[in-house]
Amino acid sequence: MTVLKNLVEKQNEPTYLSGIAQETGLSHASVSRVITRLMASGVVREKILGKHLRTFQINMESEATSAIVDFYNKINEAVN
């Protein structure tokens, strides 16, 4: 959920595994495991920029992602 929250809050910005790890306080390995699952479900898109450089961004074309973002926004409205 922490990784997903980070991606939702930065939905218009591609980011790196190391950036997500730093911002969330999670290990690089943990973020990598979560990102792999989110990509498999179509919630996250990967863009390969070089041999060892990849960026990730939430996939707003996915119906599941739209539902997640809507839910996140409703929760934020309710608690703020």
N, C-alpha and C positions, 0 to 999 in steps of 0.2 A: 504494500500500500504506500510505503514511503517513496519508492521509486515512481510509482504511478502518479502520486500527488505532485512530485517534482516535475514530471513531464506535462501534466495537465496545467500546472501554473505557468509553464514556459512553452505552451503549445505552439507558439509562432516562432520559436527559436530552436534550431537544431543544436544538439549538445553532444558531448563526448562521455564515455563511461567514466573517465577520471573526474569530469566535472560533476556528474551526478553523485559519484562516491564522495567527493569533497563536500558538496552542498548538503548531502543527507547524513553524512557521518558513517555510512556503510562502507564495507570493504569493496575493493574493485571486483573481487570474485563474487560477492553477493549480488552486486549490481549486475554483473554479467549474467548470472543465472536467471535473475528476474527479467532482464531485457530479452534474453533468449526465449523465454516463455511468452512474453508480451508480443514479440515478433511472430512467433508461431501462431498466435491467436489473431494476428492481423491488427492489433491495437497500436503497435509501434512499427515504424518504417526505418530501415537502415540505409544509409548512403555511404558507399565506399569511396573514399577520396584518394586513397593511395594504398601501397602495399600493407601498411599497418595502421592506417588512419580511417576510422569510421565515425560517422555521426548518427545520431538517433533523434527521431522526432515522433510525436504522437500522430497517429494516422486519422485525421479528421474525416476521411472518406469512409471509414468503417462505421457501421451502424452500432456496433458494440461500443466503440469509442465515443460516439455521440451520446449514447445512454450514460456512459460513465461520466462524461463532462457535465451533462445535465444534472445528474445526481450530485456530483461534487458541488456545482453551483447552488443547488437547492439546500444542501447541508450548510454551506457557507452563509447563505441568507438567513437560515434558521438560527445559527449560533451568533451571528453578528448583529 
